[in-house]
Amino acid sequence: MISIDEVKQRIESALPGAHVEVRTFSGNDHFEAVVVAPQFAGKSLVQQHQMVYASLKDLIGGAMHALALKTVVAERDDEST
């Protein structure tokens, strides 16, 4: 069984600086994730999802039966420049 924390950590490791929220539904092998990351800028929705799925590829179809995913491009902080 995989934990919410492990799913979150894997996504954050693959997308440094991303804001990730993960929860389970319908048992402990169905997950829902919302990922807000600057790395998504200029990427299609499919490419964004592929970036997240790549971080979980060895889990999907095994310990993780399903993943409902929402990706959002992070707004850049103009005040930091």
mmCIF file of the N, C-alpha and C atoms, coordinates in Angstrom:
data_MODEL
# 
_entry.id   MODEL 
# 
loop_
_atom_site.group_PDB 
_atom_site.id 
_atom_site.type_symbol 
_atom_site.label_atom_id 
_atom_site.label_alt_id 
_atom_site.label_comp_id 
_atom_site.label_asym_id 
_atom_site.label_entity_id 
_atom_site.label_seq_id 
_atom_site.pdbx_PDB_ins_code 
_atom_site.Cartn_x 
_atom_site.Cartn_y 
_atom_site.Cartn_z 
_atom_site.occupancy 
_atom_site.B_iso_or_equiv 
_atom_site.pdbx_formal_charge 
_atom_site.auth_seq_id 
_atom_site.auth_comp_id 
_atom_site.auth_asym_id 
_atom_site.auth_atom_id 
_atom_site.pdbx_PDB_model_num 
ATOM 1   N N  . MET A 1 1  ? 0.851   -1.184 0.000   1.00 0.00 ? 1  MET A N  1 
ATOM 2   C CA . MET A 1 1  ? 0.000   0.000  0.000   1.00 0.00 ? 1  MET A CA 1 
ATOM 3   C C  . MET A 1 1  ? 0.896   1.247  0.000   1.00 0.00 ? 1  MET A C  1 
ATOM 4   N N  . ILE A 1 2  ? 0.496   2.239  -0.735  1.00 0.00 ? 2  ILE A N  1 
ATOM 5   C CA . ILE A 1 2  ? 1.244   3.492  -0.821  1.00 0.00 ? 2  ILE A CA 1 
ATOM 6   C C  . ILE A 1 2  ? 0.511   4.575  -0.047  1.00 0.00 ? 2  ILE A C  1 
ATOM 7   N N  . SER A 1 3  ? 1.265   5.474  0.552   1.00 0.00 ? 3  SER A N  1 
ATOM 8   C CA . SER A 1 3  ? 0.667   6.541  1.361   1.00 0.00 ? 3  SER A CA 1 
ATOM 9   C C  . SER A 1 3  ? 0.506   7.824  0.552   1.00 0.00 ? 3  SER A C  1 
ATOM 10  N N  . ILE A 1 4  ? -0.371  8.670  1.044   1.00 0.00 ? 4  ILE A N  1 
ATOM 11  C CA . ILE A 1 4  ? -0.555  9.999  0.456   1.00 0.00 ? 4  ILE A CA 1 
ATOM 12  C C  . ILE A 1 4  ? 0.771   10.756 0.468   1.00 0.00 ? 4  ILE A C  1 
ATOM 13  N N  . ASP A 1 5  ? 1.495   10.654 1.575   1.00 0.00 ? 5  ASP A N  1 
ATOM 14  C CA . ASP A 1 5  ? 2.772   11.368 1.697   1.00 0.00 ? 5  ASP A CA 1 
ATOM 15  C C  . ASP A 1 5  ? 3.782   10.912 0.647   1.00 0.00 ? 5  ASP A C  1 
ATOM 16  N N  . GLU A 1 6  ? 3.811   9.611  0.356   1.00 0.00 ? 6  GLU A N  1 
ATOM 17  C CA . GLU A 1 6  ? 4.755   9.116  -0.648  1.00 0.00 ? 6  GLU A CA 1 
ATOM 18  C C  . GLU A 1 6  ? 4.401   9.620  -2.038  1.00 0.00 ? 6  GLU A C  1 
ATOM 19  N N  . VAL A 1 7  ? 3.116   9.627  -2.363  1.00 0.00 ? 7  VAL A N  1 
ATOM 20  C CA . VAL A 1 7  ? 2.679   10.148 -3.661  1.00 0.00 ? 7  VAL A CA 1 
ATOM 21  C C  . VAL A 1 7  ? 3.074   11.620 -3.770  1.00 0.00 ? 7  VAL A C  1 
ATOM 22  N N  . LYS A 1 8  ? 2.783   12.381 -2.740  1.00 0.00 ? 8  LYS A N  1 
ATOM 23  C CA . LYS A 1 8  ? 3.114   13.816 -2.731  1.00 0.00 ? 8  LYS A CA 1 
ATOM 24  C C  . LYS A 1 8  ? 4.617   14.027 -2.873  1.00 0.00 ? 8  LYS A C  1 
ATOM 25  N N  . GLN A 1 9  ? 5.406   13.268 -2.128  1.00 0.00 ? 9  GLN A N  1 
ATOM 26  C CA . GLN A 1 9  ? 6.859   13.415 -2.169  1.00 0.00 ? 9  GLN A CA 1 
ATOM 27  C C  . GLN A 1 9  ? 7.425   13.093 -3.558  1.00 0.00 ? 9  GLN A C  1 
ATOM 28  N N  . ARG A 1 10 ? 6.921   12.062 -4.189  1.00 0.00 ? 10 ARG A N  1 
ATOM 29  C CA . ARG A 1 10 ? 7.393   11.694 -5.520  1.00 0.00 ? 10 ARG A CA 1 
ATOM 30  C C  . ARG A 1 10 ? 7.116   12.804 -6.538  1.00 0.00 ? 10 ARG A C  1 
ATOM 31  N N  . ILE A 1 11 ? 5.919   13.381 -6.469  1.00 0.00 ? 11 ILE A N  1 
ATOM 32  C CA . ILE A 1 11 ? 5.576   14.459 -7.406  1.00 0.00 ? 11 ILE A CA 1 
ATOM 33  C C  . ILE A 1 11 ? 6.434   15.690 -7.127  1.00 0.00 ? 11 ILE A C  1 
ATOM 34  N N  . GLU A 1 12 ? 6.582   16.051 -5.862  1.00 0.00 ? 12 GLU A N  1 
ATOM 35  C CA . GLU A 1 12 ? 7.397   17.223 -5.509  1.00 0.00 ? 12 GLU A CA 1 
ATOM 36  C C  . GLU A 1 12 ? 8.860   17.028 -5.890  1.00 0.00 ? 12 GLU A C  1 
ATOM 37  N N  . SER A 1 13 ? 9.370   15.821 -5.793  1.00 0.00 ? 13 SER A N  1 
ATOM 38  C CA . SER A 1 13 ? 10.751  15.553 -6.190  1.00 0.00 ? 13 SER A CA 1 
ATOM 39  C C  . SER A 1 13 ? 10.940  15.726 -7.692  1.00 0.00 ? 13 SER A C  1 
ATOM 40  N N  . ALA A 1 14 ? 9.939   15.317 -8.456  1.00 0.00 ? 14 ALA A N  1 
ATOM 41  C CA . ALA A 1 14 ? 10.006  15.435 -9.910  1.00 0.00 ? 14 ALA A CA 1 
ATOM 42  C C  . ALA A 1 14 ? 9.788   16.864 -10.391 1.00 0.00 ? 14 ALA A C  1 
ATOM 43  N N  . LEU A 1 15 ? 9.035   17.644 -9.602  1.00 0.00 ? 15 LEU A N  1 
ATOM 44  C CA . LEU A 1 15 ? 8.693   19.018 -9.968  1.00 0.00 ? 15 LEU A CA 1 
ATOM 45  C C  . LEU A 1 15 ? 9.034   19.960 -8.806  1.00 0.00 ? 15 LEU A C  1 
ATOM 46  N N  . PRO A 1 16 ? 10.318  20.235 -8.593  1.00 0.00 ? 16 PRO A N  1 
ATOM 47  C CA . PRO A 1 16 ? 10.707  21.088 -7.461  1.00 0.00 ? 16 PRO A CA 1 
ATOM 48  C C  . PRO A 1 16 ? 9.983   22.433 -7.478  1.00 0.00 ? 16 PRO A C  1 
ATOM 49  N N  . GLY A 1 17 ? 9.506   22.831 -6.325  1.00 0.00 ? 17 GLY A N  1 
ATOM 50  C CA . GLY A 1 17 ? 8.795   24.097 -6.202  1.00 0.00 ? 17 GLY A CA 1 
ATOM 51  C C  . GLY A 1 17 ? 7.299   23.988 -6.458  1.00 0.00 ? 17 GLY A C  1 
ATOM 52  N N  . ALA A 1 18 ? 6.842   22.803 -6.814  1.00 0.00 ? 18 ALA A N  1 
ATOM 53  C CA . ALA A 1 18 ? 5.414   22.613 -7.079  1.00 0.00 ? 18 ALA A CA 1 
ATOM 54  C C  . ALA A 1 18 ? 4.636   22.578 -5.768  1.00 0.00 ? 18 ALA A C  1 
ATOM 55  N N  . HIS A 1 19 ? 3.396   23.015 -5.842  1.00 0.00 ? 19 HIS A N  1 
ATOM 56  C CA . HIS A 1 19 ? 2.461   22.874 -4.721  1.00 0.00 ? 19 HIS A CA 1 
ATOM 57  C C  . HIS A 1 19 ? 1.602   21.665 -5.054  1.00 0.00 ? 19 HIS A C  1 
ATOM 58  N N  . VAL A 1 20 ? 1.618   20.667 -4.182  1.00 0.00 ? 20 VAL A N  1 
ATOM 59  C CA . VAL A 1 20 ? 0.931   19.405 -4.452  1.00 0.00 ? 20 VAL A CA 1 
ATOM 60  C C  . VAL A 1 20 ? -0.030  19.080 -3.317  1.00 0.00 ? 20 VAL A C  1 
ATOM 61  N N  . GLU A 1 21 ? -1.265  18.773 -3.676  1.00 0.00 ? 21 GLU A N  1 
ATOM 62  C CA . GLU A 1 21 ? -2.258  18.291 -2.715  1.00 0.00 ? 21 GLU A CA 1 
ATOM 63  C C  . GLU A 1 21 ? -2.726  16.925 -3.186  1.00 0.00 ? 21 GLU A C  1 
ATOM 64  N N  . VAL A 1 22 ? -2.721  15.957 -2.274  1.00 0.00 ? 22 VAL A N  1 
ATOM 65  C CA . VAL A 1 22 ? -3.117  14.592 -2.616  1.00 0.00 ? 22 VAL A CA 1 
ATOM 66  C C  . VAL A 1 22 ? -4.117  14.095 -1.577  1.00 0.00 ? 22 VAL A C  1 
ATOM 67  N N  . ARG A 1 23 ? -5.102  13.355 -2.041  1.00 0.00 ? 23 ARG A N  1 
ATOM 68  C CA . ARG A 1 23 ? -6.037  12.691 -1.131  1.00 0.00 ? 23 ARG A CA 1 
ATOM 69  C C  . ARG A 1 23 ? -6.436  11.363 -1.750  1.00 0.00 ? 23 ARG A C  1 
ATOM 70  N N  . THR A 1 24 ? -7.004  10.491 -0.939  1.00 0.00 ? 24 THR A N  1 
ATOM 71  C CA . THR A 1 24 ? -7.503  9.217  -1.442  1.00 0.00 ? 24 THR A CA 1 
ATOM 72  C C  . THR A 1 24 ? -9.022  9.270  -1.519  1.00 0.00 ? 24 THR A C  1 
ATOM 73  N N  . PHE A 1 25 ? -9.576  8.429  -2.364  1.00 0.00 ? 25 PHE A N  1 
ATOM 74  C CA . PHE A 1 25 ? -11.020 8.259  -2.429  1.00 0.00 ? 25 PHE A CA 1 
ATOM 75  C C  . PHE A 1 25 ? -11.292 6.825  -2.859  1.00 0.00 ? 25 PHE A C  1 
ATOM 76  N N  . SER A 1 26 ? -12.410 6.303  -2.500  1.00 0.00 ? 26 SER A N  1 
ATOM 77  C CA . SER A 1 26 ? -12.819 4.951  -2.902  1.00 0.00 ? 26 SER A CA 1 
ATOM 78  C C  . SER A 1 26 ? -11.758 3.907  -2.566  1.00 0.00 ? 26 SER A C  1 
ATOM 79  N N  . GLY A 1 27 ? -11.240 3.970  -1.354  1.00 0.00 ? 27 GLY A N  1 
ATOM 80  C CA . GLY A 1 27 ? -10.219 3.011  -0.932  1.00 0.00 ? 27 GLY A CA 1 
ATOM 81  C C  . GLY A 1 27 ? -8.840  3.636  -0.907  1.00 0.00 ? 27 GLY A C  1 
ATOM 82  N N  . ASN A 1 28 ? -7.850  2.845  -0.538  1.00 0.00 ? 28 ASN A N  1 
ATOM 83  C CA . ASN A 1 28 ? -6.493  3.379  -0.399  1.00 0.00 ? 28 ASN A CA 1 
ATOM 84  C C  . ASN A 1 28 ? -5.643  3.231  -1.650  1.00 0.00 ? 28 ASN A C  1 
ATOM 85  N N  . ASP A 1 29 ? -6.240  2.838  -2.771  1.00 0.00 ? 29 ASP A N  1 
ATOM 86  C CA . ASP A 1 29 ? -5.463  2.732  -4.000  1.00 0.00 ? 29 ASP A CA 1 
ATOM 87  C C  . ASP A 1 29 ? -5.966  3.665  -5.101  1.00 0.00 ? 29 ASP A C  1 
ATOM 88  N N  . HIS A 1 30 ? -6.932  4.511  -4.768  1.00 0.00 ? 30 HIS A N  1 
ATOM 89  C CA . HIS A 1 30 ? -7.447  5.533  -5.678  1.00 0.00 ? 30 HIS A CA 1 
ATOM 90  C C  . HIS A 1 30 ? -7.045  6.891  -5.114  1.00 0.00 ? 30 HIS A C  1 
ATOM 91  N N  . PHE A 1 31 ? -6.342  7.682  -5.923  1.00 0.00 ? 31 PHE A N  1 
ATOM 92  C CA . PHE A 1 31 ? -5.830  8.960  -5.467  1.00 0.00 ? 31 PHE A CA 1 
ATOM 93  C C  . PHE A 1 31 ? -6.332  10.091 -6.349  1.00 0.00 ? 31 PHE A C  1 
ATOM 94  N N  . GLU A 1 32 ? -6.359  11.266 -5.749  1.00 0.00 ? 32 GLU A N  1 
ATOM 95  C CA . GLU A 1 32 ? -6.676  12.496 -6.464  1.00 0.00 ? 32 GLU A CA 1 
ATOM 96  C C  . GLU A 1 32 ? -5.560  13.474 -6.138  1.00 0.00 ? 32 GLU A C  1 
ATOM 97  N N  . ALA A 1 33 ? -5.003  14.128 -7.157  1.00 0.00 ? 33 ALA A N  1 
ATOM 98  C CA . ALA A 1 33 ? -3.921  15.080 -6.938  1.00 0.00 ? 33 ALA A CA 1 
ATOM 99  C C  . ALA A 1 33 ? -4.193  16.373 -7.697  1.00 0.00 ? 33 ALA A C  1 
ATOM 100 N N  . VAL A 1 34 ? -3.856  17.472 -7.034  1.00 0.00 ? 34 VAL A N  1 
ATOM 101 C CA . VAL A 1 34 ? -3.849  18.789 -7.666  1.00 0.00 ? 34 VAL A CA 1 
ATOM 102 C C  . VAL A 1 34 ? -2.406  19.256 -7.604  1.00 0.00 ? 34 VAL A C  1 
ATOM 103 N N  . VAL A 1 35 ? -1.843  19.560 -8.765  1.00 0.00 ? 35 VAL A N  1 
ATOM 104 C CA . VAL A 1 35 ? -0.439  19.951 -8.848  1.00 0.00 ? 35 VAL A CA 1 
ATOM 105 C C  . VAL A 1 35 ? -0.349  21.312 -9.518  1.00 0.00 ? 35 VAL A C  1 
ATOM 106 N N  . VAL A 1 36 ? 0.241   22.268 -8.813  1.00 0.00 ? 36 VAL A N  1 
ATOM 107 C CA . VAL A 1 36 ? 0.454   23.614 -9.335  1.00 0.00 ? 36 VAL A CA 1 
ATOM 108 C C  . VAL A 1 36 ? 1.962   23.794 -9.456  1.00 0.00 ? 36 VAL A C  1 
ATOM 109 N N  . ALA A 1 37 ? 2.454   23.945 -10.692 1.00 0.00 ? 37 ALA A N  1 
ATOM 110 C CA . ALA A 1 37 ? 3.899   23.970 -10.899 1.00 0.00 ? 37 ALA A CA 1 
ATOM 111 C C  . ALA A 1 37 ? 4.293   24.946 -12.006 1.00 0.00 ? 37 ALA A C  1 
ATOM 112 N N  . PRO A 1 38 ? 5.390   25.667 -11.803 1.00 0.00 ? 38 PRO A N  1 
ATOM 113 C CA . PRO A 1 38 ? 5.873   26.565 -12.852 1.00 0.00 ? 38 PRO A CA 1 
ATOM 114 C C  . PRO A 1 38 ? 6.398   25.794 -14.071 1.00 0.00 ? 38 PRO A C  1 
ATOM 115 N N  . GLN A 1 39 ? 6.793   24.547 -13.890 1.00 0.00 ? 39 GLN A N  1 
ATOM 116 C CA . GLN A 1 39 ? 7.308   23.737 -14.989 1.00 0.00 ? 39 GLN A CA 1 
ATOM 117 C C  . GLN A 1 39 ? 6.249   23.447 -16.049 1.00 0.00 ? 39 GLN A C  1 
ATOM 118 N N  . PHE A 1 40 ? 4.987   23.669 -15.738 1.00 0.00 ? 40 PHE A N  1 
ATOM 119 C CA . PHE A 1 40 ? 3.904   23.426 -16.680 1.00 0.00 ? 40 PHE A CA 1 
ATOM 120 C C  . PHE A 1 40 ? 3.752   24.550 -17.705 1.00 0.00 ? 40 PHE A C  1 
ATOM 121 N N  . ALA A 1 41 ? 4.396   25.683 -17.492 1.00 0.00 ? 41 ALA A N  1 
ATOM 122 C CA . ALA A 1 41 ? 4.266   26.817 -18.408 1.00 0.00 ? 41 ALA A CA 1 
ATOM 123 C C  . ALA A 1 41 ? 4.670   26.405 -19.824 1.00 0.00 ? 41 ALA A C  1 
ATOM 124 N N  . GLY A 1 42 ? 3.818   26.712 -20.777 1.00 0.00 ? 42 GLY A N  1 
ATOM 125 C CA . GLY A 1 42 ? 4.096   26.412 -22.174 1.00 0.00 ? 42 GLY A CA 1 
ATOM 126 C C  . GLY A 1 42 ? 3.850   24.967 -22.573 1.00 0.00 ? 42 GLY A C  1 
ATOM 127 N N  . LYS A 1 43 ? 3.386   24.149 -21.645 1.00 0.00 ? 43 LYS A N  1 
ATOM 128 C CA . LYS A 1 43 ? 3.126   22.735 -21.909 1.00 0.00 ? 43 LYS A CA 1 
ATOM 129 C C  . LYS A 1 43 ? 1.628   22.517 -22.114 1.00 0.00 ? 43 LYS A C  1 
ATOM 130 N N  . SER A 1 44 ? 1.297   21.564 -22.967 1.00 0.00 ? 44 SER A N  1 
ATOM 131 C CA . SER A 1 44 ? -0.109  21.199 -23.139 1.00 0.00 ? 44 SER A CA 1 
ATOM 132 C C  . SER A 1 44 ? -0.575  20.447 -21.901 1.00 0.00 ? 44 SER A C  1 
ATOM 133 N N  . LEU A 1 45 ? -1.880  20.303 -21.767 1.00 0.00 ? 45 LEU A N  1 
ATOM 134 C CA . LEU A 1 45 ? -2.435  19.565 -20.638 1.00 0.00 ? 45 LEU A CA 1 
ATOM 135 C C  . LEU A 1 45 ? -1.916  18.123 -20.631 1.00 0.00 ? 45 LEU A C  1 
ATOM 136 N N  . VAL A 1 46 ? -1.839  17.513 -21.792 1.00 0.00 ? 46 VAL A N  1 
ATOM 137 C CA . VAL A 1 46 ? -1.322  16.145 -21.886 1.00 0.00 ? 46 VAL A CA 1 
ATOM 138 C C  . VAL A 1 46 ? 0.127   16.089 -21.414 1.00 0.00 ? 46 VAL A C  1 
ATOM 139 N N  . GLN A 1 47 ? 0.949   17.041 -21.836 1.00 0.00 ? 47 GLN A N  1 
ATOM 140 C CA . GLN A 1 47 ? 2.348   17.080 -21.411 1.00 0.00 ? 47 GLN A CA 1 
ATOM 141 C C  . GLN A 1 47 ? 2.467   17.290 -19.901 1.00 0.00 ? 47 GLN A C  1 
ATOM 142 N N  . GLN A 1 48 ? 1.605   18.136 -19.340 1.00 0.00 ? 48 GLN A N  1 
ATOM 143 C CA . GLN A 1 48 ? 1.613   18.362 -17.894 1.00 0.00 ? 48 GLN A CA 1 
ATOM 144 C C  . GLN A 1 48 ? 1.307   17.067 -17.153 1.00 0.00 ? 48 GLN A C  1 
ATOM 145 N N  . HIS A 1 49 ? 0.298   16.359 -17.615 1.00 0.00 ? 49 HIS A N  1 
ATOM 146 C CA . HIS A 1 49 ? -0.083  15.103 -16.964 1.00 0.00 ? 49 HIS A CA 1 
ATOM 147 C C  . HIS A 1 49 ? 1.020   14.057 -17.126 1.00 0.00 ? 49 HIS A C  1 
ATOM 148 N N  . GLN A 1 50 ? 1.665   14.027 -18.284 1.00 0.00 ? 50 GLN A N  1 
ATOM 149 C CA . GLN A 1 50 ? 2.763   13.087 -18.498 1.00 0.00 ? 50 GLN A CA 1 
ATOM 150 C C  . GLN A 1 50 ? 3.907   13.354 -17.521 1.00 0.00 ? 50 GLN A C  1 
ATOM 151 N N  . MET A 1 51 ? 4.160   14.617 -17.217 1.00 0.00 ? 51 MET A N  1 
ATOM 152 C CA . MET A 1 51 ? 5.225   14.965 -16.271 1.00 0.00 ? 51 MET A CA 1 
ATOM 153 C C  . MET A 1 51 ? 4.921   14.405 -14.884 1.00 0.00 ? 51 MET A C  1 
ATOM 154 N N  . VAL A 1 52 ? 3.665   14.477 -14.478 1.00 0.00 ? 52 VAL A N  1 
ATOM 155 C CA . VAL A 1 52 ? 3.271   13.950 -13.168 1.00 0.00 ? 52 VAL A CA 1 
ATOM 156 C C  . VAL A 1 52 ? 3.279   12.424 -13.189 1.00 0.00 ? 52 VAL A C  1 
ATOM 157 N N  . TYR A 1 53 ? 2.680   11.835 -14.221 1.00 0.00 ? 53 TYR A N  1 
ATOM 158 C CA . TYR A 1 53 ? 2.635   10.373 -14.311 1.00 0.00 ? 53 TYR A CA 1 
ATOM 159 C C  . TYR A 1 53 ? 4.030   9.763  -14.328 1.00 0.00 ? 53 TYR A C  1 
ATOM 160 N N  . ALA A 1 54 ? 4.996   10.442 -14.931 1.00 0.00 ? 54 ALA A N  1 
ATOM 161 C CA . ALA A 1 54 ? 6.367   9.922  -14.981 1.00 0.00 ? 54 ALA A CA 1 
ATOM 162 C C  . ALA A 1 54 ? 6.936   9.710  -13.581 1.00 0.00 ? 54 ALA A C  1 
ATOM 163 N N  . SER A 1 55 ? 6.545   10.563 -12.641 1.00 0.00 ? 55 SER A N  1 
ATOM 164 C CA . SER A 1 55 ? 7.052   10.435 -11.267 1.00 0.00 ? 55 SER A CA 1 
ATOM 165 C C  . SER A 1 55 ? 6.418   9.271  -10.517 1.00 0.00 ? 55 SER A C  1 
ATOM 166 N N  . LEU A 1 56 ? 5.330   8.733  -11.058 1.00 0.00 ? 56 LEU A N  1 
ATOM 167 C CA . LEU A 1 56 ? 4.575   7.669  -10.388 1.00 0.00 ? 56 LEU A CA 1 
ATOM 168 C C  . LEU A 1 56 ? 4.504   6.390  -11.225 1.00 0.00 ? 56 LEU A C  1 
ATOM 169 N N  . LYS A 1 57 ? 5.284   6.322  -12.297 1.00 0.00 ? 57 LYS A N  1 
ATOM 170 C CA . LYS A 1 57 ? 5.122   5.253  -13.286 1.00 0.00 ? 57 LYS A CA 1 
ATOM 171 C C  . LYS A 1 57 ? 5.231   3.846  -12.716 1.00 0.00 ? 57 LYS A C  1 
ATOM 172 N N  . ASP A 1 58 ? 6.054   3.636  -11.699 1.00 0.00 ? 58 ASP A N  1 
ATOM 173 C CA . ASP A 1 58 ? 6.192   2.292  -11.147 1.00 0.00 ? 58 ASP A CA 1 
ATOM 174 C C  . ASP A 1 58 ? 5.071   1.933  -10.176 1.00 0.00 ? 58 ASP A C  1 
ATOM 175 N N  . LEU A 1 59 ? 4.218   2.893  -9.845  1.00 0.00 ? 59 LEU A N  1 
ATOM 176 C CA . LEU A 1 59 ? 3.109   2.655  -8.925  1.00 0.00 ? 59 LEU A CA 1 
ATOM 177 C C  . LEU A 1 59 ? 1.774   2.445  -9.631  1.00 0.00 ? 59 LEU A C  1 
ATOM 178 N N  . ILE A 1 60 ? 1.591   3.141  -10.758 1.00 0.00 ? 60 ILE A N  1 
ATOM 179 C CA . ILE A 1 60 ? 0.317   3.109  -11.463 1.00 0.00 ? 60 ILE A CA 1 
ATOM 180 C C  . ILE A 1 60 ? 0.091   1.710  -12.040 1.00 0.00 ? 60 ILE A C  1 
ATOM 181 N N  . GLY A 1 61 ? -1.069  1.174  -11.738 1.00 0.00 ? 61 GLY A N  1 
ATOM 182 C CA . GLY A 1 61 ? -1.392  -0.175 -12.151 1.00 0.00 ? 61 GLY A CA 1 
ATOM 183 C C  . GLY A 1 61 ? -0.989  -1.223 -11.131 1.00 0.00 ? 61 GLY A C  1 
ATOM 184 N N  . GLY A 1 62 ? -0.293  -0.780 -10.093 1.00 0.00 ? 62 GLY A N  1 
ATOM 185 C CA . GLY A 1 62 ? 0.109   -1.670 -9.011  1.00 0.00 ? 62 GLY A CA 1 
ATOM 186 C C  . GLY A 1 62 ? -0.499  -1.180 -7.717  1.00 0.00 ? 62 GLY A C  1 
ATOM 187 N N  . ALA A 1 63 ? 0.345   -0.555 -6.876  1.00 0.00 ? 63 ALA A N  1 
ATOM 188 C CA . ALA A 1 63 ? -0.130  -0.026 -5.595  1.00 0.00 ? 63 ALA A CA 1 
ATOM 189 C C  . ALA A 1 63 ? -1.147  1.103  -5.792  1.00 0.00 ? 63 ALA A C  1 
ATOM 190 N N  . MET A 1 64 ? -1.057  1.782  -6.933  1.00 0.00 ? 64 MET A N  1 
ATOM 191 C CA . MET A 1 64 ? -1.984  2.876  -7.254  1.00 0.00 ? 64 MET A CA 1 
ATOM 192 C C  . MET A 1 64 ? -2.871  2.419  -8.405  1.00 0.00 ? 64 MET A C  1 
ATOM 193 N N  . HIS A 1 65 ? -4.132  2.193  -8.103  1.00 0.00 ? 65 HIS A N  1 
ATOM 194 C CA . HIS A 1 65 ? -5.056  1.713  -9.123  1.00 0.00 ? 65 HIS A CA 1 
ATOM 195 C C  . HIS A 1 65 ? -5.546  2.846  -10.020 1.00 0.00 ? 65 HIS A C  1 
ATOM 196 N N  . ALA A 1 66 ? -5.748  4.031  -9.449  1.00 0.00 ? 66 ALA A N  1 
ATOM 197 C CA . ALA A 1 66 ? -6.284  5.147  -10.218 1.00 0.00 ? 66 ALA A CA 1 
ATOM 198 C C  . ALA A 1 66 ? -5.745  6.466  -9.684  1.00 0.00 ? 66 ALA A C  1 
ATOM 199 N N  . LEU A 1 67 ? -5.610  7.440  -10.594 1.00 0.00 ? 67 LEU A N  1 
ATOM 200 C CA . LEU A 1 67 ? -5.185  8.783  -10.225 1.00 0.00 ? 67 LEU A CA 1 
ATOM 201 C C  . LEU A 1 67 ? -6.032  9.792  -10.982 1.00 0.00 ? 67 LEU A C  1 
ATOM 202 N N  . ALA A 1 68 ? -6.815  10.559 -10.251 1.00 0.00 ? 68 ALA A N  1 
ATOM 203 C CA . ALA A 1 68 ? -7.540  11.694 -10.828 1.00 0.00 ? 68 ALA A CA 1 
ATOM 204 C C  . ALA A 1 68 ? -6.604  12.890 -10.673 1.00 0.00 ? 68 ALA A C  1 
ATOM 205 N N  . LEU A 1 69 ? -6.317  13.565 -11.774 1.00 0.00 ? 69 LEU A N  1 
ATOM 206 C CA . LEU A 1 69 ? -5.260  14.577 -11.762 1.00 0.00 ? 69 LEU A CA 1 
ATOM 207 C C  . LEU A 1 69 ? -5.748  15.897 -12.318 1.00 0.00 ? 69 LEU A C  1 
ATOM 208 N N  . LYS A 1 70 ? -5.414  16.962 -11.605 1.00 0.00 ? 70 LYS A N  1 
ATOM 209 C CA . LYS A 1 70 ? -5.649  18.326 -12.087 1.00 0.00 ? 70 LYS A CA 1 
ATOM 210 C C  . LYS A 1 70 ? -4.317  19.045 -12.020 1.00 0.00 ? 70 LYS A C  1 
ATOM 211 N N  . THR A 1 71 ? -3.900  19.639 -13.137 1.00 0.00 ? 71 THR A N  1 
ATOM 212 C CA . THR A 1 71 ? -2.648  20.391 -13.168 1.00 0.00 ? 71 THR A CA 1 
ATOM 213 C C  . THR A 1 71 ? -2.937  21.849 -13.482 1.00 0.00 ? 71 THR A C  1 
ATOM 214 N N  . VAL A 1 72 ? -2.140  22.729 -12.876 1.00 0.00 ? 72 VAL A N  1 
ATOM 215 C CA . VAL A 1 72 ? -2.305  24.167 -13.042 1.00 0.00 ? 72 VAL A CA 1 
ATOM 216 C C  . VAL A 1 72 ? -0.921  24.787 -13.180 1.00 0.00 ? 72 VAL A C  1 
ATOM 217 N N  . VAL A 1 73 ? -0.781  25.731 -14.103 1.00 0.00 ? 73 VAL A N  1 
ATOM 218 C CA . VAL A 1 73 ? 0.480   26.456 -14.254 1.00 0.00 ? 73 VAL A CA 1 
ATOM 219 C C  . VAL A 1 73 ? 0.591   27.448 -13.114 1.00 0.00 ? 73 VAL A C  1 
ATOM 220 N N  . ALA A 1 74 ? 1.693   27.398 -12.372 1.00 0.00 ? 74 ALA A N  1 
ATOM 221 C CA . ALA A 1 74 ? 1.916   28.340 -11.276 1.00 0.00 ? 74 ALA A CA 1 
ATOM 222 C C  . ALA A 1 74 ? 2.182   29.726 -11.823 1.00 0.00 ? 74 ALA A C  1 
ATOM 223 N N  . GLU A 1 75 ? 1.609   30.707 -11.169 1.00 0.00 ? 75 GLU A N  1 
ATOM 224 C CA . GLU A 1 75 ? 1.874   32.102 -11.540 1.00 0.00 ? 75 GLU A CA 1 
ATOM 225 C C  . GLU A 1 75 ? 3.274   32.471 -11.082 1.00 0.00 ? 75 GLU A C  1 
ATOM 226 N N  . ARG A 1 76 ? 3.955   33.200 -11.887 1.00 0.00 ? 76 ARG A N  1 
ATOM 227 C CA . ARG A 1 76 ? 5.305   33.666 -11.532 1.00 0.00 ? 76 ARG A CA 1 
ATOM 228 C C  . ARG A 1 76 ? 5.185   34.857 -10.583 1.00 0.00 ? 76 ARG A C  1 
ATOM 229 N N  . ASP A 1 77 ? 6.076   34.915 -9.627  1.00 0.00 ? 77 ASP A N  1 
ATOM 230 C CA . ASP A 1 77 ? 6.099   36.024 -8.662  1.00 0.00 ? 77 ASP A CA 1 
ATOM 231 C C  . ASP A 1 77 ? 6.961   37.141 -9.223  1.00 0.00 ? 77 ASP A C  1 
ATOM 232 N N  . ASP A 1 78 ? 6.315   38.165 -9.836  1.00 0.00 ? 78 ASP A N  1 
ATOM 233 C CA . ASP A 1 78 ? 7.062   39.259 -10.466 1.00 0.00 ? 78 ASP A CA 1 
ATOM 234 C C  . ASP A 1 78 ? 7.807   40.115 -9.457  1.00 0.00 ? 78 ASP A C  1 
ATOM 235 N N  . GLU A 1 79 ? 7.394   40.100 -8.202  1.00 0.00 ? 79 GLU A N  1 
ATOM 236 C CA . GLU A 1 79 ? 8.050   40.927 -7.192  1.00 0.00 ? 79 GLU A CA 1 
ATOM 237 C C  . GLU A 1 79 ? 9.409   40.380 -6.783  1.00 0.00 ? 79 GLU A C  1 
ATOM 238 N N  . SER A 1 80 ? 9.740   39.148 -7.146  1.00 0.00 ? 80 SER A N  1 
ATOM 239 C CA . SER A 1 80 ? 11.013  38.562 -6.735  1.00 0.00 ? 80 SER A CA 1 
ATOM 240 C C  . SER A 1 80 ? 12.146  38.929 -7.679  1.00 0.00 ? 80 SER A C  1 
ATOM 241 N N  . THR A 1 81 ? 11.845  39.628 -8.768  1.00 0.00 ? 81 THR A N  1 
ATOM 242 C CA . THR A 1 81 ? 12.895  40.001 -9.724  1.00 0.00 ? 81 THR A CA 1 
ATOM 243 C C  . THR A 1 81 ? 13.445  41.365 -9.446  1.00 0.00 ? 81 THR A C  1 
# 
